[in-house]
């Protein structure tokens, strides 16, 4: 494993430390391995292409990762394969944004095509001038503008795919976002009905059409009319799949490795009727409270606590808890109670 | 972690490599840590005592480990606390062995007090001269001789204990031994009835009386009369607890670390109605068949496969599989089918 920074939590498991943007560093690391995969989408395309040229298997490949790296490319590709997405446009100035607003009830969502995460690079706009600061640095690529979707809730469908084409889908989950950050995940999504099958078929189609290998996370809106729209894609183990570590026969991490190694996929079935994951964020002071670990363990022996060993910053994900059981209300309450011990 | 040999599977996770019998090596390693624990019982008592003197927490402590290191000491201590054990004696020559045989129907089991495992150092004897070779090297410590117990089956009760005294017991399991080696484990033990409560109480009492910290495995006979007798003790995560990795809310490895760190213990409840573990042994040729890994994964996506990365030798444990489900017969069949792919 190539970690970015010495002393980071990732470096504890790493065999090398270096900059993933530096072609020589990455090629040197790749010379020792059979397959390259990623836990984020930020490796530059020239580095990815150099890896392919060097002969190492890159999974997912540059062509698939390009779709996860640029939100405008993602919308283009999803539209091209007929996946349901919000109305969208690429806009390069306030005039084009104003025209989109006029066509969509005077409200829209503007996104920077690259580099956003956890609500960063996303802004609700109501005037053509609301994105002027972003246009100044956007250049020719412009910005992505999307219809503001009235939705009942957010969902996520995770699927794994091998180079040989085999697919395995975990159950559809409901995700609760706060301030643009995933706060809670309920697995399976309560009362999903036919949407569960639709979401699975949709994610499998996207994985196949985009030639994704490894885990694909499809973040979805369930609209007020009960339709599914694709919000975002991620091509790696994803926050909405952390529940699988404790709650599924095969976790997303094991499955990602099976998939990129082109080994047969494991059973994604849940182990319990209900699993609930609650993220632990750094508190307003930039603290989280690891001294409360023992109290959380004592209070909730059945809840699994995961600390990432990361330095805390306000709102940063520094860990999560997972509870499993039979009744959603009970499991949610237990998971929240355990997570509350860590909030500063 | 201190691993014994460079290049071993343990060394992949180790922060140091060295001889656990060498006091200087172990003390140097211990200077960097808060708590010392073990994955075998072979660290010599003088090294353990030096660790304690150095101020590091040693869990389990030398006084507890002494009981697991010497089978005669184990029998003495278990008898002293009134735990049910087979009739036994310490014998130092053929005459004493002959007297024991005469009192026990002409058949008995002789054990070397130290260093035995997986059936090594254990012999069924029918004549006073059957252990002459072992007496020659046994010295003053002599040999342990035990009543040959007619039993219905073998069971194991695992429990974890913290220094502060908190206990947590997994369900009683049935173990199937072949040629003195654990072959299969069924969790929970089928049709255990009241024995499950008796075994739990017994293991908790042994852990408390012997001041064990960490995981204690109590291997048991269920006699033809339906009574429990203690066969062996181990003070560490144990082969009969490997099913907990995939089949329990808290695995024996997580629990052992919680216990020796004096952190609150996790829930030992099973995740499924039935879990079955089947060991994978090196084949008669000294081979096992890792090339069949992908076929086993494809054939049994719901079974979890564990390879230890060890060099194969005939009969050596090189991995295991765990299956979970609702019906014992079905789960056993699936686990055996998966394990069969690896046999040479």
Contacts between the chains, C-beta under 8 A, distances in Angstrom:
chain1	res1	chain2	res2	distance
A	168	B	301	7.8
A	246	B	249	8.0
A	249	B	246	8.0
A	249	B	302	5.7
A	249	B	304	7.6
A	249	B	324	7.5
A	250	B	301	7.6
A	258	B	297	7.2
A	263	B	293	7.4
A	263	B	294	5.4
A	263	B	297	5.6
A	264	B	294	6.0
A	264	B	297	4.0
A	264	B	298	3.7
A	264	B	301	6.4
A	265	B	301	6.4
A	266	B	297	7.1
A	266	B	301	5.2
A	266	B	302	7.5
A	266	B	304	7.8
A	267	B	301	4.5
A	267	B	302	3.8
A	269	B	302	7.0
A	271	B	271	4.9
A	271	B	272	7.1
A	271	B	324	7.7
A	272	B	271	7.0
A	293	B	263	7.4
A	294	B	263	5.4
A	294	B	264	6.0
A	297	B	258	7.2
A	297	B	263	5.7
A	297	B	264	4.0
A	297	B	266	7.1
A	298	B	264	3.7
A	301	B	168	7.8
A	301	B	250	7.7
A	301	B	264	6.3
A	301	B	265	6.4
A	301	B	266	5.2
A	301	B	267	4.6
A	302	B	249	5.7
A	302	B	266	7.4
A	302	B	267	3.8
A	302	B	269	7.0
A	304	B	249	7.6
A	304	B	266	7.8
A	324	B	249	7.5
A	324	B	271	7.7
